[in-house]
Amino acid sequence: MPAPRDENPAFAEYAHPERLVSTQWLADRLASPAPDLVVLESDEDVLLYDTGHIPGALKLDWHTDLNDPVTRDYVDGARFAQVMSERGIARDTTVVIYGDKSNWWAAYALWVMTLFGHEDVRLLDGGRAAWQAEGRELTRDVPTVSPVDYPVVERDDAPIRAFRDDVLEHLGKPLVDVRSPGEYSGELLHMPDYPQEGSVRGGHIPGARSVPWARAAQEDGRFKARAELAAIYEQEQGLAASDEVVAYCRIGERSSHTWFVLTHLLGFEHVRNYDGSWTEWGNSVRVPVEQGAPAS
């Protein structure tokens, strides 16, 4: 049985408010733990969990738990079932994920779980930073978990994942580049203040709109209200909920954040995340590349 949804009025206008929980909702639920809820932390800084985490939360390492160790792809159904089982997650368990960087990797983990069709997976609005800013408890205690059965389910990539050839066929349709303006223009190969590596060409996919992911977040990391999001993606960028949209960044985590915004907060029905993103595109031979700042 799924955990009750968070009836926070701040979520009511979103297309799928059941995909978010607030810090207060989570604190209330943790005060009387129930087997229908598992909390996962997934961070860019994979050592962060060990310094202190939300009581009862388990670590989900985006690299070792969700990615295949050899092929540039996600884990298969058997490995995913093992990862879930080891964390006490059954097929009908409610999973709440949070993390650093305004939930980049939490959104990525939610997106990967969606590839496997896990029905009830939610984000903690504002992520780790919001929890800490409110002075809520952190602990270094790692919960003891009894494994449960999780079925082996093969991924269904097609509805929400785009590959390079899909993007080539998609050229001329809505593309959203969620990276920083410098990465979009080709001035940078990576985010500002990160090592400038990972691709041999800078720029963006032709026709892509530049909408940095952070425009969807408030200063405290929580999502902006639906009206503010609609002003950005619908009124300013001219996207419609019925559009087929592909979002990309550098390796798929920032674009997972935007995928979540478009799909679950604005209700777009056909959004795919190109997780190969610029790391693949900027290293591919003879794919078209544009450079320069977005048109004002």
Backbone bond lengths (Angstrom), bond angles and torsions (degrees), N, CA, C in turn:
res aa  C-N    CA-C-N  psi(-1)  N-CA   C-N-CA  omega(-1)  CA-C   N-CA-C  phi
1 M - - - 1.468 - - 1.533 109.13 -
2 P 1.344 118.24 130.36 1.475 119.57 -179.33 1.518 111.64 -69.63
3 A 1.320 114.81 154.13 1.460 119.97 174.52 1.529 108.84 -67.19
4 P 1.327 117.89 152.12 1.468 119.11 178.37 1.523 110.78 -61.16
5 R 1.313 115.67 151.04 1.458 119.00 179.86 1.524 110.77 -77.27
6 D 1.293 115.71 159.24 1.458 122.15 177.12 1.528 108.03 -83.12
7 E 1.320 116.48 118.05 1.464 120.67 -177.77 1.527 111.72 -90.44
8 N 1.307 117.36 21.95 1.473 121.93 179.03 1.535 109.79 -52.96
9 P 1.345 118.16 123.50 1.468 120.30 -179.16 1.528 113.48 -58.30
10 A 1.337 116.50 -25.65 1.465 119.55 -179.34 1.529 111.69 -64.51
11 F 1.338 117.34 -19.98 1.462 120.31 -178.26 1.529 112.77 -97.07
12 A 1.314 116.37 -8.95 1.470 120.05 -167.00 1.525 113.43 -61.03
13 E 1.332 117.83 -31.61 1.467 120.13 -176.11 1.517 113.12 -80.58
14 Y 1.312 117.30 -14.42 1.466 119.32 -179.08 1.532 110.67 -68.34
15 A 1.319 115.91 154.82 1.460 120.25 -179.32 1.527 112.00 -63.20
16 H 1.328 115.90 -37.58 1.463 120.85 -179.05 1.531 109.02 -133.59
17 P 1.316 116.18 74.51 1.471 119.19 -177.21 1.521 113.14 -62.95
18 E 1.311 116.07 -19.28 1.465 119.16 180.00 1.519 112.86 -68.32
19 R 1.335 116.73 -8.43 1.460 120.09 179.47 1.522 113.70 -88.55
20 L 1.324 117.48 0.29 1.469 121.14 -179.53 1.516 109.80 -124.66
21 V 1.328 115.42 147.90 1.461 120.98 167.70 1.522 107.61 -131.39
22 S 1.318 114.99 153.67 1.460 121.22 178.79 1.531 109.74 -94.23
23 T 1.312 115.43 165.93 1.466 119.82 177.01 1.532 110.74 -61.65
24 Q 1.341 116.86 -38.25 1.466 119.01 -179.26 1.529 111.19 -67.29
25 W 1.325 116.68 -41.78 1.474 120.07 177.40 1.519 110.15 -58.09
26 L 1.333 115.54 -44.96 1.463 118.58 -177.83 1.524 110.66 -67.09
27 A 1.325 116.80 -41.67 1.467 119.51 178.64 1.524 110.75 -60.93
28 D 1.314 116.79 -41.36 1.470 120.18 178.97 1.518 111.45 -63.79
29 R 1.324 116.00 -41.24 1.461 119.31 -179.56 1.528 111.20 -67.91
30 L 1.313 116.45 -37.26 1.462 119.52 -178.30 1.522 111.92 -72.48
31 A 1.330 116.18 -19.43 1.465 119.35 178.35 1.515 111.55 -67.79
32 S 1.322 116.73 -23.99 1.466 121.05 176.38 1.522 107.35 -137.49
33 P 1.327 116.39 76.83 1.471 121.28 -172.81 1.528 112.43 -53.28
34 A 1.317 114.34 141.10 1.463 120.80 179.32 1.524 108.54 -131.52
35 P 1.320 117.32 150.34 1.467 119.87 -177.20 1.524 114.03 -70.39
36 D 1.350 116.92 -7.14 1.464 118.66 -177.84 1.522 112.92 -86.07
37 L 1.330 117.44 2.91 1.460 120.75 -175.89 1.528 110.85 -134.10
38 V 1.331 115.52 130.23 1.462 121.52 172.72 1.526 107.64 -126.75
39 V 1.318 116.16 134.64 1.464 122.29 -179.62 1.521 109.19 -107.74
40 L 1.323 116.20 130.51 1.462 122.01 -179.53 1.527 109.88 -120.38
41 E 1.326 115.78 142.26 1.471 120.54 172.38 1.520 108.43 -112.34
42 S 1.327 116.12 128.74 1.461 121.57 178.83 1.522 108.32 -133.84
43 D 1.320 116.23 116.37 1.470 122.07 -171.97 1.520 112.35 -121.10
44 E 1.338 115.14 159.39 1.465 119.08 166.85 1.531 109.05 -66.37
45 D 1.330 115.91 -46.66 1.453 122.23 176.59 1.532 107.86 -81.22
46 V 1.325 116.68 99.54 1.463 120.26 -172.16 1.532 112.56 -71.49
47 L 1.335 117.38 -6.38 1.466 120.48 176.64 1.523 111.80 -94.39
48 L 1.312 117.28 -6.39 1.457 120.99 -172.55 1.524 112.29 -65.55
49 Y 1.317 116.82 -39.79 1.476 120.72 -179.30 1.522 111.19 -52.86
50 D 1.326 116.20 -40.40 1.471 120.37 -174.77 1.524 112.18 -69.54
51 T 1.325 118.15 -18.60 1.466 120.62 179.79 1.522 111.65 -82.58
52 G 1.305 117.34 -10.18 1.463 122.03 -178.05 1.512 109.80 144.01
53 H 1.333 115.76 135.18 1.472 120.63 -177.10 1.524 109.24 -144.86
54 I 1.297 117.43 170.52 1.454 122.04 177.58 1.530 108.41 -62.32
55 P 1.322 117.20 132.44 1.471 118.72 -178.63 1.524 112.07 -53.46
56 G 1.310 114.81 130.67 1.457 120.52 179.43 1.515 114.06 90.69
57 A 1.335 117.41 -11.49 1.469 120.02 -177.71 1.524 110.94 -75.66
58 L 1.318 114.82 148.96 1.460 122.26 176.95 1.518 109.21 -114.25
59 K 1.298 116.09 151.36 1.465 121.02 -178.77 1.521 111.33 -82.69
60 L 1.311 115.78 136.55 1.463 122.24 170.99 1.519 107.06 -125.16
61 D 1.312 115.86 109.69 1.465 121.61 -177.61 1.525 108.55 -85.81
62 W 1.345 115.78 115.75 1.471 118.76 -174.78 1.528 111.64 -60.58
63 H 1.314 116.93 -28.70 1.463 119.66 -174.78 1.527 111.46 -85.09
64 T 1.336 117.51 -50.59 1.465 119.53 -173.63 1.522 113.41 -88.11
65 D 1.328 117.24 -23.78 1.463 119.11 -178.04 1.529 113.05 -94.51
66 L 1.317 117.59 -26.80 1.462 119.70 -173.47 1.524 113.50 -111.72
67 N 1.337 117.60 -20.49 1.465 120.42 -177.93 1.527 111.18 -104.69
68 D 1.332 115.15 140.81 1.462 120.54 174.72 1.534 108.50 -63.30
69 P 1.330 117.32 137.80 1.472 118.66 -175.70 1.529 113.95 -73.13
70 V 1.325 118.16 -14.75 1.463 120.35 -177.30 1.533 110.77 -116.01
71 T 1.295 117.11 -61.39 1.458 121.73 -178.44 1.523 109.97 -76.93
72 R 1.332 115.91 144.00 1.469 119.17 175.95 1.523 107.67 -75.58
73 D 1.302 115.15 82.81 1.456 121.57 -175.97 1.532 107.62 -164.60
74 Y 1.302 115.59 177.95 1.455 119.60 177.29 1.521 110.09 -87.78
75 V 1.326 114.52 168.56 1.461 119.23 179.28 1.525 109.78 -63.90
76 D 1.316 115.59 160.94 1.464 118.95 177.99 1.536 109.87 -87.06
77 G 1.306 115.52 -178.80 1.456 119.38 -175.21 1.513 113.45 -62.46
78 A 1.329 116.89 -37.60 1.464 119.92 -178.99 1.528 111.30 -65.68
79 R 1.322 116.40 -44.07 1.469 119.96 179.83 1.531 110.87 -67.95
80 F 1.322 116.67 -39.52 1.468 119.17 178.74 1.532 109.92 -62.93
81 A 1.332 117.04 -42.10 1.460 120.42 178.62 1.523 110.36 -60.89
82 Q 1.329 116.67 -38.29 1.461 120.61 178.59 1.535 110.81 -65.54
83 V 1.342 116.38 -43.92 1.478 120.47 179.73 1.521 110.61 -61.06
84 M 1.311 116.01 -42.91 1.466 119.46 179.70 1.530 110.23 -67.39
85 S 1.321 116.43 -48.14 1.461 121.47 -177.24 1.526 111.18 -57.32
86 E 1.318 116.27 -44.34 1.466 120.58 -178.14 1.521 112.28 -62.94
87 R 1.313 116.90 -20.49 1.468 120.71 179.87 1.526 112.16 -102.74
88 G 1.305 116.16 10.97 1.462 119.66 176.45 1.515 113.98 73.90
89 I 1.333 115.83 24.53 1.461 120.96 -177.03 1.529 109.02 -100.11
90 A 1.323 116.10 121.66 1.464 122.05 172.60 1.525 108.38 -96.95
91 R 1.305 116.35 172.42 1.464 120.26 -175.33 1.532 111.98 -61.40
92 D 1.344 117.38 -28.75 1.466 120.32 -177.95 1.536 112.91 -103.53
93 T 1.318 116.83 12.86 1.469 119.96 179.01 1.526 110.87 -74.91
94 T 1.319 116.28 139.24 1.463 121.07 170.71 1.525 108.50 -78.28
95 V 1.315 116.21 126.74 1.465 121.54 -179.58 1.528 108.60 -115.97
96 V 1.314 116.63 125.98 1.464 122.43 174.11 1.523 107.39 -110.13
97 I 1.318 116.14 127.63 1.460 121.37 -177.90 1.530 109.07 -117.55
98 Y 1.318 115.36 140.29 1.459 120.40 174.57 1.524 107.69 -142.20
99 G 1.341 115.86 166.89 1.454 118.55 178.46 1.511 111.89 -172.32
100 D 1.322 114.95 -171.22 1.464 120.57 179.71 1.535 109.75 -85.11
101 K 1.327 116.04 -176.60 1.471 121.78 175.45 1.534 112.62 53.13
102 S 1.328 116.07 43.68 1.473 120.06 178.68 1.526 112.10 57.40
103 N 1.313 115.30 32.27 1.468 120.78 174.12 1.529 114.91 75.67
104 W 1.336 117.71 24.71 1.470 118.21 176.47 1.530 111.18 -51.15
105 W 1.341 114.88 -57.61 1.464 118.60 -172.89 1.512 111.63 -79.26
106 A 1.300 117.11 -22.46 1.466 119.52 173.07 1.532 109.02 -66.79
107 A 1.332 116.13 -43.35 1.467 119.40 177.28 1.528 110.76 -64.67
108 Y 1.320 115.78 -38.00 1.479 120.88 177.11 1.525 109.76 -61.77
109 A 1.342 117.28 -45.46 1.467 120.45 179.21 1.523 110.65 -63.79
110 L 1.325 116.32 -40.19 1.473 119.40 177.21 1.520 110.41 -61.60
111 W 1.328 115.78 -42.36 1.474 120.01 179.22 1.531 110.84 -63.28
112 V 1.334 117.84 -42.98 1.463 120.14 178.74 1.531 110.29 -64.59
113 M 1.331 117.09 -40.82 1.465 118.98 177.82 1.533 110.72 -63.10
114 T 1.321 116.08 -30.56 1.460 119.98 177.15 1.531 110.58 -68.85
115 L 1.333 117.17 -34.08 1.470 119.65 175.42 1.521 111.00 -57.83
116 F 1.335 115.40 -32.24 1.462 120.08 179.63 1.529 112.02 -92.89
117 G 1.311 116.88 5.03 1.456 120.52 174.30 1.513 115.20 73.69
118 H 1.349 117.60 20.85 1.473 117.43 176.40 1.523 107.53 -68.61
119 E 1.312 116.27 121.48 1.454 121.37 -166.12 1.522 114.08 -70.61
120 D 1.319 117.17 -47.58 1.469 119.33 -169.35 1.521 110.86 -112.83
121 V 1.302 115.72 88.76 1.458 121.40 177.70 1.524 107.79 -130.40
122 R 1.326 116.48 132.07 1.466 122.12 -171.16 1.530 110.39 -131.72
123 L 1.321 115.48 158.58 1.461 121.16 175.06 1.522 110.20 -103.80
124 L 1.324 115.99 144.00 1.462 121.44 169.47 1.523 107.18 -81.29
125 D 1.314 117.87 112.83 1.460 121.08 -175.95 1.541 110.08 -60.69
126 G 1.308 115.77 125.19 1.462 120.82 -179.35 1.516 113.80 90.82
127 G 1.337 116.32 -15.70 1.453 120.84 173.71 1.518 114.47 62.59
128 R 1.293 114.34 -154.16 1.465 121.74 -176.00 1.534 111.94 -60.05
129 A 1.315 116.70 -39.85 1.467 120.12 -176.69 1.524 111.41 -62.83
130 A 1.326 117.22 -40.06 1.465 119.86 -179.44 1.525 110.67 -65.56
131 W 1.315 116.39 -41.06 1.474 121.04 178.66 1.528 110.27 -60.96
132 Q 1.328 115.63 -46.24 1.465 119.92 -178.58 1.524 111.72 -68.95
133 A 1.322 117.32 -38.90 1.469 120.57 -178.20 1.517 111.78 -61.96
134 E 1.317 117.14 -26.92 1.461 121.02 178.86 1.519 111.81 -89.17
135 G 1.309 117.34 7.14 1.459 121.38 176.67 1.514 114.27 68.82
136 R 1.314 116.44 24.88 1.462 119.83 -178.52 1.524 110.53 -78.69
137 E 1.319 113.83 159.75 1.464 121.08 -172.15 1.529 112.75 -65.21
138 L 1.326 114.60 140.27 1.462 122.43 167.97 1.519 107.66 -123.65
139 T 1.284 116.67 154.78 1.462 120.97 179.99 1.514 109.84 -142.72
140 R 1.326 115.51 157.23 1.467 120.06 172.20 1.527 111.25 -100.08
141 D 1.325 116.07 -1.46 1.467 119.81 179.54 1.531 110.09 -69.15
142 V 1.300 115.44 128.76 1.470 120.46 178.38 1.525 108.28 -97.89
143 P 1.325 117.46 123.18 1.464 119.46 -177.35 1.524 112.26 -62.52
144 T 1.311 114.38 149.20 1.461 120.33 171.33 1.522 108.17 -89.27
145 V 1.313 115.79 130.96 1.464 120.34 -173.44 1.522 110.01 -121.30
146 S 1.307 115.97 136.44 1.458 121.25 171.29 1.532 107.92 -95.26
147 P 1.316 117.93 119.77 1.478 119.62 -179.57 1.519 111.88 -58.20
148 V 1.311 115.37 147.31 1.462 121.42 177.30 1.526 107.97 -125.90
149 D 1.318 115.59 167.97 1.467 119.63 179.46 1.529 109.89 -75.68
150 Y 1.310 115.07 132.66 1.467 121.26 172.08 1.527 106.62 -132.40
151 P 1.298 118.67 127.81 1.468 119.39 -175.61 1.529 112.38 -70.59
152 V 1.308 115.31 153.48 1.466 120.16 173.52 1.525 107.79 -80.08
153 V 1.312 115.36 113.29 1.467 121.91 -177.98 1.521 107.88 -121.61
154 E 1.307 117.29 126.13 1.456 119.28 178.55 1.528 110.24 -78.00
155 R 1.301 115.50 146.17 1.462 120.69 -178.83 1.524 110.81 -65.11
156 D 1.332 114.12 149.38 1.460 120.50 169.92 1.525 106.37 -118.30
157 D 1.317 116.23 91.31 1.460 120.95 -172.93 1.533 113.45 -74.55
158 A 1.314 116.03 -34.71 1.466 119.77 -164.93 1.531 115.15 -53.25
159 P 1.321 120.76 -43.07 1.474 117.98 -173.49 1.523 114.73 -65.75
160 I 1.360 117.56 -31.47 1.476 117.49 -170.52 1.524 112.75 -130.18
161 R 1.323 117.93 6.28 1.465 120.37 -179.45 1.518 109.49 -125.41
162 A 1.332 116.76 135.08 1.466 121.67 177.46 1.519 109.59 -115.30
163 F 1.317 115.02 140.10 1.461 121.70 174.20 1.538 108.64 -104.23
164 R 1.327 115.95 172.59 1.465 119.67 -175.23 1.529 111.67 -56.49
165 D 1.330 117.12 -45.25 1.472 119.07 -179.33 1.526 111.61 -64.65
166 D 1.325 115.69 -33.28 1.471 118.80 175.67 1.526 110.16 -62.65
167 V 1.337 115.62 -41.12 1.466 119.50 -178.79 1.528 110.34 -67.71
168 L 1.323 117.03 -38.58 1.472 119.16 176.96 1.535 110.45 -60.35
169 E 1.317 116.21 -39.94 1.469 118.93 178.05 1.529 111.84 -72.14
170 H 1.320 115.42 -21.67 1.463 121.51 -175.02 1.529 111.91 -86.66
171 L 1.338 117.71 -11.93 1.469 120.17 -176.50 1.531 110.16 -52.35
172 G 1.307 115.48 135.27 1.464 120.96 -175.90 1.518 112.63 99.35
173 K 1.341 116.50 -15.85 1.467 121.61 175.76 1.532 108.80 -103.14
174 P 1.319 118.33 171.93 1.473 119.80 -174.40 1.529 114.40 -60.75
175 L 1.323 114.02 123.56 1.453 123.37 174.44 1.521 107.52 -124.55
176 V 1.328 117.05 136.96 1.462 120.56 178.82 1.525 108.58 -120.84
177 D 1.329 115.93 117.05 1.461 123.05 174.85 1.520 106.84 -93.17
178 V 1.334 116.78 114.62 1.471 119.87 -172.12 1.525 111.96 -98.40
179 R 1.325 117.82 6.56 1.464 120.67 -177.29 1.529 110.52 -76.48
180 S 1.317 114.58 179.52 1.467 120.56 179.32 1.525 109.93 -69.04
181 P 1.329 117.50 158.92 1.475 119.63 179.30 1.528 113.44 -57.14
182 G 1.332 117.34 -35.81 1.464 120.45 179.92 1.515 112.58 -66.60
183 E 1.324 116.47 -37.01 1.468 119.88 176.74 1.529 109.74 -69.02
184 Y 1.310 116.25 -41.55 1.472 120.61 -179.28 1.527 110.64 -60.78
185 S 1.333 116.04 -44.40 1.465 119.00 -175.48 1.521 112.40 -71.94
186 G 1.346 116.80 -23.42 1.463 120.38 -175.87 1.507 112.38 102.00
187 E 1.322 116.64 -3.43 1.468 119.94 177.61 1.530 110.69 -66.04
188 L 1.334 116.60 -35.34 1.462 122.19 -179.04 1.531 110.08 -117.92
189 L 1.330 115.87 151.87 1.465 121.39 174.60 1.522 111.49 -100.61
190 H 1.314 116.90 -8.63 1.460 122.24 -177.83 1.525 106.01 -151.77
191 M 1.321 115.76 176.82 1.457 119.72 178.52 1.530 110.56 -60.51
192 P 1.317 117.16 152.51 1.466 119.59 174.22 1.532 110.07 -55.28
193 D 1.311 116.48 141.81 1.466 124.39 178.47 1.535 113.47 73.77
194 Y 1.314 118.20 7.31 1.457 121.36 173.17 1.535 107.40 -109.16
195 P 1.341 118.16 156.24 1.470 119.69 175.76 1.528 110.81 -55.40
196 Q 1.329 115.39 132.42 1.470 120.15 -176.81 1.522 109.48 -83.67
197 E 1.314 114.52 83.56 1.461 120.94 -176.30 1.523 108.56 -151.10
198 G 1.312 115.22 174.15 1.459 119.76 174.12 1.509 113.74 110.99
199 S 1.332 118.39 -21.08 1.468 120.46 176.19 1.520 108.51 -148.20
200 V 1.324 114.87 155.49 1.463 119.00 -177.01 1.528 112.05 -96.05
201 R 1.323 116.92 -8.85 1.458 120.86 176.45 1.526 109.09 -132.54
202 G 1.302 115.70 144.87 1.455 121.19 174.88 1.516 110.04 -107.60
203 G 1.309 115.87 159.37 1.456 120.38 178.57 1.516 109.87 136.26
204 H 1.319 115.19 -153.75 1.466 119.30 -178.76 1.529 110.19 -144.86
205 I 1.320 114.40 165.96 1.462 120.20 178.11 1.535 107.93 -71.69
206 P 1.326 117.88 133.01 1.473 120.07 -176.64 1.530 112.42 -53.04
207 G 1.310 114.03 131.25 1.460 120.29 176.85 1.518 114.21 89.86
208 A 1.339 117.19 -7.10 1.469 118.95 -177.64 1.522 110.89 -69.36
209 R 1.315 114.80 138.85 1.459 120.68 172.73 1.526 108.01 -83.76
210 S 1.319 117.47 142.98 1.462 121.44 176.34 1.523 109.10 -93.74
211 V 1.338 115.74 109.13 1.463 121.01 176.19 1.527 106.87 -135.19
212 P 1.327 118.12 85.66 1.462 120.08 -178.87 1.528 111.77 -51.97
213 W 1.315 116.14 137.98 1.473 122.03 -175.26 1.523 112.45 -52.54
214 A 1.366 115.42 -36.38 1.460 119.96 -172.59 1.527 112.74 -65.02
215 R 1.302 117.16 -16.74 1.461 118.43 178.66 1.528 111.31 -65.54
216 A 1.331 117.14 -19.12 1.463 120.60 179.84 1.522 113.09 -86.43
217 A 1.333 116.46 -5.60 1.466 120.05 -174.72 1.519 111.10 -113.44
218 Q 1.326 114.77 147.41 1.451 120.09 171.64 1.537 108.89 -78.17
219 E 1.322 116.34 172.86 1.464 119.65 -178.90 1.524 111.82 -61.04
220 D 1.350 117.32 -30.07 1.465 119.19 -179.40 1.528 112.52 -86.59
221 G 1.331 117.38 5.77 1.461 120.94 176.41 1.512 114.17 93.52
222 R 1.347 117.43 -13.64 1.467 118.69 177.82 1.528 109.68 -73.53
223 F 1.318 115.47 160.09 1.454 119.22 -179.95 1.525 110.75 -72.86
224 K 1.311 115.00 147.87 1.460 120.06 174.02 1.531 109.44 -69.76
225 A 1.313 114.73 161.24 1.463 120.55 178.89 1.533 109.82 -64.15
226 R 1.328 114.91 157.62 1.463 118.96 -176.36 1.532 111.81 -57.79
227 A 1.318 117.84 -40.81 1.463 119.68 -178.44 1.528 111.06 -61.89
228 E 1.316 116.00 -38.24 1.467 119.42 179.03 1.535 110.29 -68.62
229 L 1.319 117.05 -39.13 1.466 120.04 178.26 1.527 110.76 -66.83
230 A 1.313 116.00 -40.74 1.467 119.38 178.69 1.527 110.33 -63.45
231 A 1.323 117.21 -36.39 1.467 120.41 179.17 1.526 111.47 -61.96
232 I 1.334 115.53 -34.90 1.466 119.67 -179.38 1.529 111.16 -77.71
233 Y 1.319 116.36 -56.27 1.472 119.51 -169.27 1.535 112.87 -83.69
234 E 1.324 116.89 -32.13 1.464 119.10 -175.77 1.527 111.12 -96.66
235 Q 1.333 117.41 -57.17 1.461 118.09 -177.72 1.530 112.28 -71.26
236 E 1.307 117.73 -48.49 1.475 120.36 -176.37 1.526 112.41 -74.06
237 Q 1.333 116.94 -46.62 1.469 120.39 -174.52 1.528 113.03 -93.50
238 G 1.303 116.80 -10.90 1.453 120.01 175.77 1.510 115.19 75.39
239 L 1.330 117.39 18.70 1.462 120.13 178.28 1.522 109.73 -82.06
240 A 1.319 115.42 150.97 1.466 121.21 177.66 1.519 108.92 -123.95
241 A 1.321 115.64 153.22 1.464 120.68 -175.31 1.521 112.52 -61.19
242 S 1.318 116.94 -22.52 1.470 120.17 -179.75 1.532 112.67 -88.82
243 D 1.334 117.61 -5.62 1.466 120.65 -178.29 1.523 112.09 -67.25
244 E 1.314 115.36 149.52 1.460 120.53 166.84 1.522 106.46 -86.49
245 V 1.330 116.36 118.36 1.464 121.72 -173.84 1.524 109.48 -123.21
246 V 1.329 115.98 138.44 1.462 121.71 171.37 1.518 107.62 -118.19
247 A 1.334 116.11 128.85 1.467 122.03 177.40 1.522 108.94 -111.47
248 Y 1.331 116.02 145.83 1.457 119.23 177.63 1.515 110.06 -150.00
249 C 1.353 114.54 161.85 1.465 120.57 175.01 1.517 107.81 -140.12
250 R 1.324 118.24 -116.12 1.464 120.69 178.78 1.518 111.13 -108.28
251 I 1.348 117.36 -44.81 1.466 120.21 176.08 1.531 112.42 -136.76
252 G 1.322 117.82 7.95 1.457 119.41 170.33 1.510 117.54 107.83
253 E 1.352 117.58 -4.02 1.466 117.19 -176.98 1.524 111.81 -85.33
254 R 1.340 117.69 -44.08 1.466 119.59 177.95 1.533 110.08 -67.07
255 S 1.319 116.12 -35.01 1.471 117.99 178.82 1.523 111.40 -73.40
256 S 1.333 118.54 -21.09 1.473 119.81 171.71 1.528 109.72 -65.10
257 H 1.325 115.96 -37.46 1.471 120.74 177.28 1.524 109.99 -60.81
258 T 1.339 116.22 -45.68 1.469 119.91 179.16 1.527 110.91 -69.68
259 W 1.339 117.10 -38.10 1.476 120.00 174.84 1.526 110.09 -56.19
260 F 1.326 116.79 -43.21 1.464 120.69 179.53 1.530 110.28 -62.42
261 V 1.317 116.56 -43.95 1.473 120.78 -179.26 1.529 110.50 -60.77
262 L 1.333 115.82 -51.07 1.466 119.18 -176.56 1.533 111.21 -66.62
263 T 1.329 116.94 -41.62 1.466 120.60 -174.20 1.524 112.01 -77.94
264 H 1.312 116.95 -52.62 1.458 119.77 -169.92 1.529 114.81 -96.37
265 L 1.313 117.49 -24.86 1.461 118.31 -179.26 1.529 111.57 -97.64
266 L 1.343 117.21 -34.63 1.465 119.82 179.21 1.530 112.74 -104.62
267 G 1.307 118.06 -12.03 1.462 119.88 173.77 1.516 115.17 80.85
268 F 1.348 118.13 21.53 1.470 119.51 173.26 1.528 108.26 -65.33
269 E 1.339 116.16 140.20 1.462 119.51 -171.76 1.522 114.21 -99.87
270 H 1.328 117.07 -13.37 1.466 118.95 -173.59 1.528 109.81 -135.32
271 V 1.313 116.11 68.33 1.462 120.74 -179.92 1.519 108.43 -114.33
272 R 1.325 115.26 129.19 1.462 120.24 176.64 1.523 109.32 -119.03
273 N 1.318 114.13 145.48 1.458 121.49 177.33 1.532 108.11 -100.48
274 Y 1.328 116.28 121.40 1.466 120.95 175.81 1.522 106.93 -89.00
275 D 1.331 116.86 91.88 1.461 120.29 -172.86 1.525 112.56 -76.50
276 G 1.330 117.81 -19.79 1.462 118.87 171.67 1.521 110.30 -62.35
277 S 1.324 114.50 -37.61 1.466 123.81 170.20 1.529 112.99 47.86
278 W 1.342 116.06 -153.82 1.455 118.18 -171.29 1.523 112.71 -68.35
279 T 1.335 117.85 -25.08 1.463 119.51 178.03 1.521 110.25 -61.29
280 E 1.319 117.03 -35.22 1.464 119.85 176.35 1.528 110.77 -83.32
281 W 1.338 115.99 -50.37 1.467 119.73 -174.63 1.523 111.58 -62.39
282 G 1.322 117.29 -42.92 1.463 120.90 -176.82 1.512 113.81 -72.95
283 N 1.326 117.16 -6.45 1.466 121.64 175.92 1.525 112.35 -112.75
284 S 1.313 117.29 -1.42 1.460 120.25 -176.97 1.526 110.79 -83.20
285 V 1.301 115.13 145.18 1.462 121.28 -178.76 1.530 110.02 -82.31
286 R 1.313 114.89 127.19 1.467 123.55 171.18 1.533 114.71 66.67
287 V 1.305 117.72 20.10 1.464 116.61 168.38 1.530 107.36 -83.90
288 P 1.305 118.33 148.56 1.466 119.49 -177.83 1.527 111.89 -71.31
289 V 1.315 114.50 141.39 1.467 121.59 180.00 1.524 108.31 -134.18
290 E 1.311 115.56 138.65 1.466 120.77 170.95 1.518 109.00 -113.85
291 Q 1.316 115.66 150.54 1.460 120.86 175.44 1.520 109.11 -128.73
292 G 1.314 114.81 160.39 1.452 119.59 179.24 1.518 111.57 114.32
293 A 1.331 114.09 159.87 1.459 121.06 -177.83 1.521 110.39 -68.82
294 P 1.330 116.45 155.42 1.471 118.76 177.52 1.518 111.25 -63.98
295 A 1.333 115.67 150.51 1.454 119.98 177.57 1.519 109.29 -64.79
296 S 1.311 116.54 136.51 1.467 119.85 -179.05 1.520 109.56 -87.51
